[in-house]
Amino acid sequence: MEAAMAHLELDELHTDIDAIRRSARRGAHAQRIRLMLAAAGLAGLGILSIAGALLTSAF
């Protein structure tokens, strides 16, 4: 009975690591975009609430 040996090809391993890094980078960019959109939404709501308060006090 032969002992099973792991066959690792360094070229494939290198491309897999690159693909994982690209995927992680893409995920980080998507998370940053979501955070910026949430911040922009909150800022927009703040501006609308201030505008609403000014309009109600003017009339």
N, CA, C and O atoms as a GROMACS GRO file, in nm:
protein
  236
    1MET      N    1   0.084  -0.118   0.000
    1MET     CA    2   0.000   0.000   0.000
    1MET      C    3   0.088   0.124   0.000
    1MET      O    4   0.179   0.138   0.082
    2GLU      N    5   0.060   0.215  -0.093
    2GLU     CA    6   0.144   0.334  -0.106
    2GLU      C    7   0.092   0.445  -0.016
    2GLU      O    8  -0.028   0.460   0.005
    3ALA      N    9   0.185   0.521   0.036
    3ALA     CA   10   0.147   0.636   0.119
    3ALA      C   11   0.100   0.749   0.027
    3ALA      O   12   0.164   0.779  -0.074
    4ALA      N   13  -0.009   0.810   0.063
    4ALA     CA   14  -0.062   0.920  -0.019
    4ALA      C   15   0.020   1.045   0.008
    4ALA      O   16   0.039   1.086   0.122
    5MET      N   17   0.068   1.104  -0.100
    5MET     CA   18   0.147   1.226  -0.086
    5MET      C   19   0.068   1.342  -0.147
    5MET      O   20   0.003   1.328  -0.250
    6ALA      N   21   0.077   1.454  -0.081
    6ALA     CA   22   0.010   1.573  -0.133
    6ALA      C   23   0.086   1.625  -0.253
    6ALA      O   24   0.209   1.636  -0.252
    7HIS      N   25   0.011   1.657  -0.356
    7HIS     CA   26   0.073   1.710  -0.478
    7HIS      C   27   0.035   1.858  -0.486
    7HIS      O   28  -0.078   1.891  -0.521
    8LEU      N   29   0.127   1.943  -0.455
    8LEU     CA   30   0.102   2.087  -0.457
    8LEU      C   31   0.175   2.149  -0.574
    8LEU      O   32   0.296   2.134  -0.589
    9GLU      N   33   0.099   2.218  -0.656
    9GLU     CA   34   0.162   2.293  -0.763
    9GLU      C   35   0.168   2.439  -0.720
    9GLU      O   36   0.066   2.501  -0.691
   10LEU      N   37   0.288   2.491  -0.716
   10LEU     CA   38   0.306   2.626  -0.664
   10LEU      C   39   0.243   2.732  -0.752
   10LEU      O   40   0.198   2.835  -0.702
   11ASP      N   41   0.238   2.708  -0.882
   11ASP     CA   42   0.175   2.805  -0.972
   11ASP      C   43   0.026   2.816  -0.943
   11ASP      O   44  -0.027   2.927  -0.937
   12GLU      N   45  -0.041   2.704  -0.926
   12GLU     CA   46  -0.184   2.706  -0.896
   12GLU      C   47  -0.209   2.768  -0.759
   12GLU      O   48  -0.304   2.845  -0.742
   13LEU      N   49  -0.125   2.736  -0.664
   13LEU     CA   50  -0.140   2.791  -0.529
   13LEU      C   51  -0.124   2.943  -0.533
   13LEU      O   52  -0.196   3.015  -0.464
   14HIS      N   53  -0.029   2.991  -0.612
   14HIS     CA   54  -0.005   3.135  -0.624
   14HIS      C   55  -0.126   3.205  -0.685
   14HIS      O   56  -0.167   3.312  -0.638
   15THR      N   57  -0.185   3.147  -0.789
   15THR     CA   58  -0.301   3.210  -0.852
   15THR      C   59  -0.422   3.203  -0.761
   15THR      O   60  -0.505   3.295  -0.762
   16ASP      N   61  -0.434   3.097  -0.680
   16ASP     CA   62  -0.545   3.089  -0.584
   16ASP      C   63  -0.533   3.198  -0.479
   16ASP      O   64  -0.633   3.259  -0.442
   17ILE      N   65  -0.412   3.223  -0.431
   17ILE     CA   66  -0.391   3.327  -0.331
   17ILE      C   67  -0.421   3.463  -0.391
   17ILE      O   68  -0.480   3.548  -0.325
   18ASP      N   69  -0.381   3.484  -0.516
   18ASP     CA   70  -0.412   3.611  -0.583
   18ASP      C   71  -0.563   3.629  -0.597
   18ASP      O   72  -0.614   3.739  -0.577
   19ALA      N   73  -0.633   3.524  -0.632
   19ALA     CA   74  -0.779   3.532  -0.647
   19ALA      C   75  -0.844   3.562  -0.513
   19ALA      O   76  -0.940   3.640  -0.507
   20ILE      N   77  -0.795   3.502  -0.407
   20ILE     CA   78  -0.849   3.528  -0.273
   20ILE      C   79  -0.823   3.673  -0.233
   20ILE      O   80  -0.911   3.738  -0.176
   21ARG      N   81  -0.704   3.723  -0.263
   21ARG     CA   82  -0.673   3.863  -0.231
   21ARG      C   83  -0.762   3.959  -0.309
   21ARG      O   84  -0.811   4.057  -0.253
   22ARG      N   85  -0.784   3.930  -0.438
   22ARG     CA   86  -0.872   4.015  -0.519
   22ARG      C   87  -1.014   4.013  -0.464
   22ARG      O   88  -1.080   4.117  -0.458
   23SER      N   89  -1.061   3.895  -0.426
   23SER     CA   90  -1.195   3.883  -0.371
   23SER      C   91  -1.208   3.959  -0.240
   23SER      O   92  -1.309   4.026  -0.217
   24ALA      N   93  -1.109   3.951  -0.154
   24ALA     CA   94  -1.112   4.023  -0.027
   24ALA      C   95  -1.108   4.173  -0.050
   24ALA      O   96  -1.176   4.249   0.020
   25ARG      N   97  -1.027   4.216  -0.147
   25ARG     CA   98  -1.018   4.359  -0.178
   25ARG      C   99  -1.152   4.410  -0.231
   25ARG      O  100  -1.196   4.519  -0.195
   26ARG      N  101  -1.216   4.330  -0.318
   26ARG     CA  102  -1.347   4.366  -0.372
   26ARG      C  103  -1.450   4.377  -0.260
   26ARG      O  104  -1.533   4.468  -0.259
   27GLY      N  105  -1.445   4.284  -0.166
   27GLY     CA  106  -1.537   4.286  -0.052
   27GLY      C  107  -1.515   4.408   0.035
   27GLY      O  108  -1.611   4.467   0.085
   28ALA      N  109  -1.390   4.447   0.054
   28ALA     CA  110  -1.358   4.565   0.134
   28ALA      C  111  -1.409   4.691   0.065
   28ALA      O  112  -1.460   4.782   0.131
   29HIS      N  113  -1.395   4.697  -0.068
   29HIS     CA  114  -1.444   4.814  -0.142
   29HIS      C  115  -1.596   4.822  -0.133
   29HIS      O  116  -1.652   4.930  -0.115
   30ALA      N  117  -1.663   4.708  -0.145
   30ALA     CA  118  -1.809   4.706  -0.138
   30ALA      C  119  -1.855   4.751   0.001
   30ALA      O  120  -1.953   4.824   0.012
   31GLN      N  121  -1.786   4.707   0.105
   31GLN     CA  122  -1.822   4.748   0.241
   31GLN      C  123  -1.802   4.898   0.258
   31GLN      O  124  -1.885   4.964   0.320
   32ARG      N  125  -1.693   4.952   0.204
   32ARG     CA  126  -1.667   5.095   0.213
   32ARG      C  127  -1.775   5.175   0.139
   32ARG      O  128  -1.817   5.281   0.186
   33ILE      N  129  -1.818   5.124   0.024
   33ILE     CA  130  -1.924   5.192  -0.052
   33ILE      C  131  -2.054   5.191   0.026
   33ILE      O  132  -2.124   5.292   0.030
   34ARG      N  133  -2.088   5.077   0.087
   34ARG     CA  134  -2.211   5.071   0.168
   34ARG      C  135  -2.206   5.170   0.283
   34ARG      O  136  -2.305   5.236   0.312
   35LEU      N  137  -2.092   5.181   0.347
   35LEU     CA  138  -2.077   5.274   0.459
   35LEU      C  139  -2.093   5.418   0.412
   35LEU      O  140  -2.157   5.499   0.479
   36MET      N  141  -2.032   5.451   0.298
   36MET     CA  142  -2.045   5.587   0.245
   36MET      C  143  -2.189   5.618   0.204
   36MET      O  144  -2.236   5.730   0.225
   37LEU      N  145  -2.258   5.522   0.146
   37LEU     CA  146  -2.398   5.543   0.109
   37LEU      C  147  -2.485   5.564   0.233
   37LEU      O  148  -2.576   5.647   0.232
   38ALA      N  149  -2.458   5.489   0.339
   38ALA     CA  150  -2.534   5.507   0.463
   38ALA      C  151  -2.506   5.646   0.522
   38ALA      O  152  -2.599   5.712   0.569
   39ALA      N  153  -2.381   5.688   0.520
   39ALA     CA  154  -2.346   5.821   0.572
   39ALA      C  155  -2.413   5.930   0.488
   39ALA      O  156  -2.462   6.029   0.543
   40ALA      N  157  -2.415   5.914   0.356
   40ALA     CA  158  -2.479   6.012   0.269
   40ALA      C  159  -2.629   6.016   0.294
   40ALA      O  160  -2.689   6.123   0.293
   41GLY      N  161  -2.689   5.900   0.316
   41GLY     CA  162  -2.832   5.894   0.346
   41GLY      C  163  -2.866   5.964   0.477
   41GLY      O  164  -2.964   6.038   0.485
   42LEU      N  165  -2.784   5.942   0.579
   42LEU     CA  166  -2.807   6.009   0.708
   42LEU      C  167  -2.788   6.160   0.695
   42LEU      O  168  -2.863   6.237   0.754
   43ALA      N  169  -2.689   6.202   0.620
   43ALA     CA  170  -2.667   6.346   0.598
   43ALA      C  171  -2.785   6.406   0.524
   43ALA      O  172  -2.830   6.517   0.556
   44GLY      N  173  -2.836   6.335   0.424
   44GLY     CA  174  -2.953   6.383   0.351
   44GLY      C  175  -3.075   6.395   0.440
   44GLY      O  176  -3.150   6.492   0.430
   45LEU      N  177  -3.096   6.297   0.526
   45LEU     CA  178  -3.209   6.303   0.620
   45LEU      C  179  -3.193   6.420   0.717
   45LEU      O  180  -3.291   6.486   0.752
   46GLY      N  181  -3.071   6.446   0.759
   46GLY     CA  182  -3.046   6.560   0.847
   46GLY      C  183  -3.079   6.692   0.778
   46GLY      O  184  -3.140   6.780   0.838
   47ILE      N  185  -3.038   6.704   0.654
   47ILE     CA  186  -3.066   6.826   0.578
   47ILE      C  187  -3.217   6.843   0.560
   47ILE      O  188  -3.270   6.953   0.575
   48LEU      N  189  -3.286   6.733   0.527
   48LEU     CA  190  -3.432   6.741   0.510
   48LEU      C  191  -3.503   6.777   0.640
   48LEU      O  192  -3.600   6.853   0.638
   49SER      N  193  -3.456   6.725   0.751
   49SER     CA  194  -3.521   6.757   0.879
   49SER      C  195  -3.499   6.903   0.915
   49SER      O  196  -3.589   6.968   0.969
   50ILE      N  197  -3.381   6.955   0.888
   50ILE     CA  198  -3.355   7.098   0.914
   50ILE      C  199  -3.441   7.184   0.822
   50ILE      O  200  -3.500   7.283   0.866
   51ALA      N  201  -3.449   7.146   0.694
   51ALA     CA  202  -3.532   7.222   0.601
   51ALA      C  203  -3.678   7.216   0.644
   51ALA      O  204  -3.749   7.316   0.636
   52GLY      N  205  -3.724   7.102   0.688
   52GLY     CA  206  -3.862   7.089   0.735
   52GLY      C  207  -3.888   7.174   0.857
   52GLY      O  208  -3.994   7.237   0.867
   53ALA      N  209  -3.793   7.177   0.950
   53ALA     CA  210  -3.810   7.260   1.070
   53ALA      C  211  -3.813   7.408   1.033
   53ALA      O  212  -3.891   7.484   1.090
   54LEU      N  213  -3.730   7.449   0.939
   54LEU     CA  214  -3.731   7.589   0.897
   54LEU      C  215  -3.862   7.625   0.826
   54LEU      O  216  -3.915   7.735   0.845
   55LEU      N  217  -3.913   7.533   0.745
   55LEU     CA  218  -4.039   7.561   0.674
   55LEU      C  219  -4.157   7.568   0.770
   55LEU      O  220  -4.245   7.651   0.753
   56THR      N  221  -4.159   7.480   0.870
   56THR     CA  222  -4.271   7.484   0.965
   56THR      C  223  -4.265   7.608   1.052
   56THR      O  224  -4.369   7.661   1.091
   57SER      N  225  -4.146   7.655   1.082
   57SER     CA  226  -4.137   7.777   1.165
   57SER      C  227  -4.166   7.902   1.081
   57SER      O  228  -4.205   8.005   1.136
   58ALA      N  229  -4.147   7.894   0.950
   58ALA     CA  230  -4.171   8.010   0.864
   58ALA      C  231  -4.320   8.028   0.837
   58ALA      O  232  -4.366   8.139   0.815
   59PHE      N  233  -4.396   7.919   0.840
   59PHE     CA  234  -4.539   7.930   0.811
   59PHE      C  235  -4.616   7.915   0.936
   59PHE      O  236  -4.738   7.921   0.935
   0.00000   0.00000   0.00000
